[in-house]
Amino acid sequence: YIYSMEHRAMRLLSRRYDLTATGYKYLEIGISVGPPSYVEIALGDHCGHELSLSLETQLVECELLALVFNTQKKNRIK
């Protein structure tokens, strides 16, 4: 009998932000410690379901936010 369990890095210094008024769904941002340590962004609900966003997804989101920020900044200058 082979038992395999995915090892999950421990999340430190995490902060949970409610996405709904009731707190049913949330966004959690934290530092996952393990080889290697990294910032983890996850979407979840109070039933225990959680979707961890990959590093590639996080990088795309940062690029999109920077693009939006720069566009808004240029529009304010005009």
C-alpha positions as CSV (number, residue, x, y, z in Angstrom):
1,Y,0.0,0.0,0.0
2,I,1.5,3.3,-1.1
3,Y,0.2,6.4,0.5
4,S,1.0,9.7,-1.2
5,M,0.2,13.0,0.2
6,E,1.1,16.3,-1.4
7,H,3.3,18.3,0.9
8,R,2.0,21.9,1.4
9,A,4.4,24.6,2.5
10,M,3.5,26.4,5.7
11,R,1.9,29.8,5.1
12,L,3.2,32.6,7.4
13,L,2.2,36.2,7.8
14,S,-0.9,35.6,5.8
15,R,-3.8,38.1,5.6
16,R,-7.3,37.2,4.6
17,Y,-9.6,39.6,2.7
18,D,-13.3,39.0,2.5
19,L,-14.7,39.1,-1.1
20,T,-18.3,39.0,0.0
21,A,-20.2,40.8,2.8
22,T,-20.8,37.5,4.6
23,G,-17.2,36.4,4.4
24,Y,-18.2,33.3,2.4
25,K,-15.4,33.8,-0.1
26,Y,-12.0,35.3,0.5
27,L,-8.6,36.2,-0.9
28,E,-5.6,35.2,1.2
29,I,-2.1,36.5,0.6
30,G,0.8,35.0,2.6
31,I,4.4,33.8,2.5
32,S,4.8,30.1,2.0
33,V,7.9,28.8,3.7
34,G,9.8,25.9,2.2
35,P,12.4,25.2,-0.4
36,P,11.9,27.8,-2.0
37,S,9.9,30.4,-0.1
38,Y,7.4,32.5,-2.1
39,V,4.4,34.7,-1.9
40,E,1.2,32.7,-2.2
41,I,-2.2,34.1,-3.3
42,A,-5.2,31.9,-2.9
43,L,-9.0,32.2,-3.4
44,G,-11.1,30.2,-1.0
45,D,-14.4,29.8,0.8
46,H,-15.6,28.9,4.3
47,C,-16.2,25.2,3.2
48,G,-12.4,24.7,2.9
49,H,-12.1,24.9,-0.8
50,E,-9.0,26.8,-1.9
51,L,-7.4,27.6,-5.2
52,S,-3.8,28.7,-5.1
53,L,-2.8,31.0,-7.9
54,S,0.4,30.0,-9.7
55,L,3.5,32.3,-9.9
56,E,2.8,32.8,-13.7
57,T,-0.7,34.0,-13.0
58,Q,0.5,36.3,-10.3
59,L,3.1,37.8,-12.7
60,V,0.5,38.4,-15.4
61,E,-1.8,40.1,-12.8
62,C,1.1,42.4,-11.7
63,E,1.8,43.3,-15.3
64,L,-1.9,44.1,-15.9
65,L,-2.2,46.2,-12.8
66,A,0.9,48.1,-13.8
67,L,-0.6,48.7,-17.2
68,V,-3.8,50.0,-15.7
69,F,-2.0,52.2,-13.2
70,N,0.2,53.7,-15.9
71,T,-2.8,54.4,-18.1
72,Q,-4.7,56.1,-15.3
73,K,-1.6,58.1,-14.4
74,K,-1.2,59.3,-18.0
75,N,-4.9,60.2,-18.2
76,R,-4.7,62.4,-15.0
77,I,-1.7,64.3,-16.4
78,K,-3.6,65.4,-19.6
